[in-house]
Amino acid sequence: MDRRQFLRRSSAGVAGLAMLAGCTGAGEGDNGSGANGSGTNGSGNGTTEAGADSTATTGSASSGGTLRVATYSSFTGEDTAGNWLKSAFETEQSGTTVEFLTPENGVNQYVQRAKQGAPIDADIYLGLNTAELVRARKKLDKPLFQSVGEDLDGADGLKKPLRIDPKKRAVPYDTGYISLVYNENEVEEPKTFDSLLESRYEGDLITENAQQSDPGRAFLLWSIIAKGEENYLDYWKQLVGNGVTVLSDWEPAYQAYSDGEAPMVVSYSTDQVYYHGPDVDMAKHQLGFLNDQGYANPETMALFESANNPQLGRTFMEFVLTETAQSKIAVKNVQFPAVKGVTPSKEFDKYAKEPPETVTHSYDELAGSVESWVEEWSRLVASE
């Protein structure tokens, strides 16, 4: 998740702010690099860049076997959730080696390989969102992932709104809630989606490209829930007319907000988990839940249909759902646990804010619609 790389760099500058509102025609190479896209190879132990000729492994095979987990680059590396999971799982499962793969095009790389009849070099994909699951099923004649669902220990404790897959292939392991982050020194909190259309908020909002960014896509989908499928394009026409800024992804959007280019940005309701303390101006890190809602954007894991080590994969997925793992992942990913009743830490509990109402789209609601919604949005934004 690029957001976490940015947070770990603290106040480091970000180059290349780009206005990509005019981009159209995102295809299978669009990897949604907001919450779980990976554009670069991870640097952590036991990580390789996945590709057609990827054969590298870390450590030696043993009676426990090697589990290959494909994920996004920032999940791996020093002081990450992935690094902790690898160490903890290998300790618990003697003789097991966890190897992370970081495909350049995310899950779309495996969709393409499946279409070509090429072998899949991973057992698990970790970091899958609902729209990507829909896209994978739409592009392929045969399932890319197998159903695991209720067979997993701990699955019965998953939060109901996060159970997005009716076929029980994708299992949530954490979630973010999309919200506004705003500077109360410069702007009053907008209470509703309609508030953003008021002249007093002209030019005040930065959001992300729905074609390229998970939070950008989630904000678009949230607006569809708020305004309806029949009216969302008219809403966005008015929002663009009121001066909304659309940047490529979360990182340049948040950097622009931090630089004072606008007093509001579409981000996550865990913002204060990272930004708090005596040296932080908390006025710049206030949260706004439009319509008293937040859009849940769960990250899920799924077992490939062709997994070489499916039983070890299931054991790993069960481990991810344990209370200890859920707590660690939440803190290191700056996200909420997917399992009910888990409190990562007192500090997390104090600063991480859940919305009064959780909204999201299910798999069935997105199937057959999400691509057309995003394409229509991109054409509208490009034309304004």
C-alpha positions in Angstrom: 0.0 0.0 0.0 1.7 3.2 -1.2 0.0 5.1 1.7 2.1 3.1 4.2 5.3 3.7 2.3 4.5 7.4 2.4 3.8 7.3 6.1 7.0 5.5 6.9 8.9 8.2 5.0 7.1 10.8 7.3 7.4 14.2 5.8 9.6 13.3 2.8 8.6 15.2 -0.3 6.8 13.5 -3.2 7.8 14.3 -6.7 5.7 14.3 -9.8 2.3 15.6 -8.7 0.1 14.9 -11.7 -3.3 15.9 -12.8 -4.7 12.7 -14.3 -8.3 13.6 -14.4 -8.2 13.3 -18.1 -7.0 9.8 -18.3 -9.4 7.3 -20.0 -9.4 3.7 -21.0 -7.8 2.0 -18.0 -7.4 -1.6 -19.1 -6.2 -4.8 -17.5 -2.9 -3.3 -16.6 -4.6 -1.0 -14.1 -3.6 -2.3 -10.8 -5.3 0.1 -8.4 -2.2 1.3 -6.7 -3.9 3.0 -3.8 -4.7 0.4 -1.2 -3.1 -2.6 -2.6 -1.5 -1.9 -6.0 2.2 -2.6 -6.3 4.3 -0.8 -8.8 7.7 -1.6 -7.4 9.5 -4.6 -6.0 9.5 -4.9 -2.2 12.7 -4.9 -0.4 12.0 -7.2 2.6 13.5 -10.5 3.3 11.9 -13.4 1.4 10.6 -11.2 -1.4 11.0 -11.6 -5.1 9.5 -9.7 -8.1 6.9 -12.0 -9.6 7.0 -12.5 -13.4 6.9 -15.0 -16.2 10.4 -16.2 -15.4 10.3 -15.8 -11.6 12.0 -18.8 -10.0 13.9 -17.4 -7.1 13.2 -18.7 -3.6 14.4 -17.8 -0.1 15.7 -20.3 2.4 15.5 -24.0 1.8 12.5 -26.2 1.4 11.7 -28.5 4.4 9.0 -30.8 5.6 6.8 -27.8 6.2 7.2 -26.6 2.6 7.4 -23.2 1.0 4.3 -20.9 0.8 4.4 -18.3 -1.9 2.3 -15.3 -1.2 1.8 -12.7 -3.9 1.1 -9.2 -2.5 1.8 -5.5 -3.0 5.3 -4.2 -2.4 4.7 -2.1 0.7 3.3 -5.0 2.6 6.8 -6.4 2.7 10.1 -5.0 3.9 11.4 -3.8 7.2 8.9 -3.2 10.0 5.9 -4.2 7.9 2.9 -6.5 8.5 4.3 -8.9 5.9 7.7 -9.1 7.6 6.0 -9.8 11.0 3.7 -12.4 9.4 6.6 -14.2 7.8 8.6 -14.4 11.0 5.7 -15.4 13.2 4.2 -18.0 10.9 7.6 -19.6 10.2 8.1 -19.8 14.0 4.8 -21.4 14.6 5.0 -23.8 11.6 8.4 -25.4 11.9 10.1 -26.1 8.6 7.9 -23.7 6.7 9.3 -20.9 4.5 7.1 -17.9 3.5 8.2 -16.2 0.3 6.6 -13.0 -0.8 6.1 -12.1 -4.5 5.4 -8.6 -5.6 3.9 -8.6 -9.2 4.3 -5.4 -11.0 0.7 -5.3 -12.2 -0.9 -6.8 -9.0 -3.5 -9.5 -9.5 -3.9 -8.5 -13.1 -0.6 -10.2 -13.8 -2.1 -13.5 -12.7 -5.3 -12.9 -14.7 -3.2 -12.5 -17.8 -1.2 -15.6 -17.0 -4.4 -17.6 -16.5 -5.8 -16.3 -19.8 -2.6 -17.5 -21.5 -2.6 -20.9 -19.8 0.7 -20.1 -18.1 1.4 -21.5 -14.6 0.6 -19.4 -11.5 3.7 -19.1 -9.3 1.9 -18.3 -6.1 -0.3 -20.1 -3.6 -2.1 -17.0 -2.1 -2.9 -13.5 -3.3 -3.0 -11.1 -0.3 -4.3 -7.6 -1.0 -7.3 -8.2 -3.2 -10.2 -5.8 -3.3 -13.8 -6.4 -4.4 -13.4 -4.7 -7.8 -10.3 -6.7 -8.6 -12.1 -9.9 -7.7 -15.0 -8.9 -10.0 -12.5 -8.1 -12.8 -10.7 -11.4 -12.4 -13.9 -13.4 -12.7 -15.1 -11.4 -15.6 -11.9 -11.8 -17.6 -11.6 -15.6 -17.1 -13.6 -18.6 -18.1 -12.4 -20.6 -15.1 -12.0 -19.5 -11.5 -8.7 -18.0 -10.5 -9.3 -18.6 -6.8 -10.9 -21.5 -4.9 -13.5 -21.2 -2.3 -12.3 -21.5 1.3 -15.0 -19.5 3.2 -16.5 -21.0 6.3 -14.0 -23.8 6.4 -11.4 -21.5 7.9 -10.9 -21.3 11.7 -11.7 -17.7 12.7 -13.9 -16.9 9.6 -17.0 -16.9 11.7 -15.6 -13.8 13.6 -15.3 -11.7 10.5 -17.2 -8.4 10.5 -20.4 -8.9 8.4 -20.0 -5.7 6.2 -16.6 -7.0 5.1 -17.8 -10.3 3.8 -18.0 -9.1 0.3 -17.6 -12.4 -1.6 -20.7 -14.7 -1.9 -18.6 -17.5 -3.2 -16.3 -17.3 -0.2 -13.1 -17.1 -2.1 -11.9 -13.7 -0.8 -11.4 -13.5 3.0 -11.0 -10.0 4.5 -8.0 -9.4 6.8 -8.2 -5.7 7.3 -10.2 -2.7 6.2 -9.9 1.0 5.8 -12.8 3.5 5.9 -12.7 6.2 3.3 -13.4 9.6 4.8 -12.4 13.2 4.4 -9.3 14.6 6.2 -9.6 18.4 6.6 -7.9 21.4 8.1 -10.3 23.0 10.5 -8.2 26.2 10.6 -9.3 26.8 7.0 -12.6 25.1 6.5 -15.7 23.9 8.3 -16.5 20.2 8.1 -18.8 19.5 5.2 -21.6 17.3 6.5 -23.0 15.8 3.3 -22.0 15.1 -0.3 -24.3 18.0 -1.3 -22.3 20.3 1.0 -19.2 19.8 -1.2 -21.2 21.5 -4.1 -21.6 24.7 -2.1 -19.6 27.8 -3.3 -17.8 28.1 0.1 -16.0 24.8 -0.7 -15.0 25.8 -4.2 -11.5 24.4 -5.0 -11.2 23.0 -1.5 -11.2 19.2 -2.2 -8.5 16.9 -3.5 -9.4 13.4 -4.5 -7.7 10.6 -6.4 -8.2 9.1 -9.9 -10.8 6.3 -9.8 -9.1 4.5 -12.6 -5.8 4.2 -10.8 -6.3 4.5 -7.1 -8.2 2.4 -4.5 -9.3 5.4 -2.4 -10.2 7.3 -5.6 -12.4 4.4 -6.8 -13.8 3.9 -3.3 -14.8 7.6 -3.1 -16.5 7.3 -6.5 -18.4 4.2 -5.4 -19.4 5.9 -2.2 -20.8 8.8 -4.2 -22.9 6.3 -6.2 -24.4 4.9 -3.0 -25.1 8.5 -1.8 -26.5 9.9 -5.1 -27.7 6.8 -6.9 -26.7 5.2 -10.1 -28.9 7.5 -12.1 -27.6 10.7 -10.6 -23.9 10.2 -9.7 -22.6 11.6 -13.0 -24.6 14.7 -12.6 -23.2 15.0 -9.1 -19.7 14.7 -10.4 -20.3 17.2 -13.1 -21.2 19.7 -10.4 -18.3 18.6 -8.2 -15.8 19.2 -11.0 -17.5 22.5 -11.7 -16.9 23.4 -8.1 -13.1 23.0 -8.6 -12.3 19.5 -7.2 -8.7 18.5 -7.9 -8.1 14.9 -9.1 -4.6 13.5 -8.7 -3.2 10.2 -9.7 -3.2 8.4 -6.3 -3.3 8.8 -2.6 0.3 9.7 -2.1 0.5 12.8 -4.4 -3.0 13.7 -3.2 -2.1 13.7 0.4 1.2 15.4 -0.3 -0.6 18.2 -2.1 -3.0 18.5 0.9 0.0 18.6 3.3 1.6 21.3 1.2 -1.5 23.4 1.7 -2.8 23.2 -1.9 -6.4 22.6 -0.6 -7.9 22.2 2.9 -9.6 18.8 2.3 -8.4 15.4 0.9 -10.1 12.0 0.4 -8.2 9.7 2.7 -8.7 7.2 5.5 -10.3 7.5 9.0 -7.1 6.1 10.6 -5.3 9.4 9.7 -4.8 10.4 13.4 -3.2 7.0 14.2 -0.1 8.2 12.5 -0.5 12.0 12.8 -0.8 12.8 16.5 1.4 14.1 19.3 2.7 17.3 20.8 4.5 18.4 17.6 1.5 17.7 15.3 -1.1 20.4 14.5 -4.2 18.2 14.9 -6.3 20.9 13.4 -4.9 19.7 10.0 -6.0 16.1 10.7 -9.7 16.3 11.4 -12.0 13.6 10.0 -15.2 14.2 8.1 -17.8 11.4 7.5 -20.0 12.6 4.7 -23.7 11.7 5.3 -22.4 10.2 8.6 -20.9 7.4 6.6 -17.6 5.9 5.7 -16.9 3.6 2.7 -15.4 0.3 3.8 -12.5 -0.7 1.5 -11.5 -4.2 2.8 -8.3 -5.9 1.8 -8.8 -9.6 1.3 -6.7 -12.8 0.7 -7.5 -15.7 -1.6 -6.1 -19.1 -2.3 -5.3 -19.7 -6.0 -7.2 -22.5 -7.6 -3.8 -24.0 -8.8 -2.0 -23.5 -5.4 0.9 -26.0 -5.0 0.5 -26.0 -1.2 -3.2 -25.4 -0.6 -3.3 -26.9 2.9 -0.4 -24.7 4.1 -2.2 -21.8 2.4 -5.3 -22.4 4.5 -3.2 -22.7 7.6 -1.6 -19.3 6.8 -5.0 -17.7 6.2 -6.3 -19.0 9.5 -3.2 -17.6 11.2 -3.9 -14.2 9.7 -7.3 -14.2 11.3 -6.0 -14.9 14.8 -6.3 -12.1 17.4 -2.5 -11.6 17.6 -2.1 -11.3 13.8 -5.1 -9.1 13.4 -3.7 -6.7 16.0 -0.3 -6.6 14.4 -1.6 -6.1 10.9 -3.9 -3.3 12.0 -1.1 -1.3 13.6 1.5 -1.9 10.9 -1.0 -1.3 8.0 -2.7 1.6 9.8 -6.0 -0.2 9.1 -8.8 -1.7 11.1 -9.0 -5.4 11.9 -11.4 -7.5 9.9 -12.3 -9.7 12.9 -14.7 -8.5 15.5 -13.6 -7.8 19.1 -9.9 -7.1 18.3 -8.4 -4.0 19.9 -4.9 -3.5 18.4 -3.7 -1.1 21.1 -5.0 1.7 23.4 -3.4 4.3 21.2 -4.9 2.8 18.0 -8.3 2.6 19.7 -8.0 6.3 20.7 -7.1 7.7 17.3 -8.6 5.3 14.8 -12.2 6.4 14.0 -14.9 4.2 12.7 -17.8 5.9 10.8 -21.2 6.1 12.4 -22.4 4.0 9.4 -20.4 1.7 7.2 -21.3 1.5 3.6 -19.7 -0.5 0.8 -20.6 -2.5 -2.4 -20.9 -6.2 -2.4 -19.4 -8.4 -5.1 -22.8 -8.9 -6.7 -23.4 -5.1 -6.7 -20.1 -4.4 -8.5 -20.3 -7.3 -10.9 -21.1 -6.0 -14.4 -21.2 -2.4 -13.2 -17.9 -1.2 -11.7 -16.0 -1.0 -15.0 -18.7 1.0 -16.7 -19.1 3.3 -13.7 -15.4 4.1 -13.7 -15.3 4.5 -17.5 -18.3 6.9 -17.5 -16.6 8.8 -14.6 -13.4 9.2 -16.5 -15.1 10.4 -19.7 -17.0 13.0 -17.7 -14.0 14.3 -15.8 -11.9 14.4 -19.0 -14.6 16.4 -20.8 -15.0 19.1 -18.1 
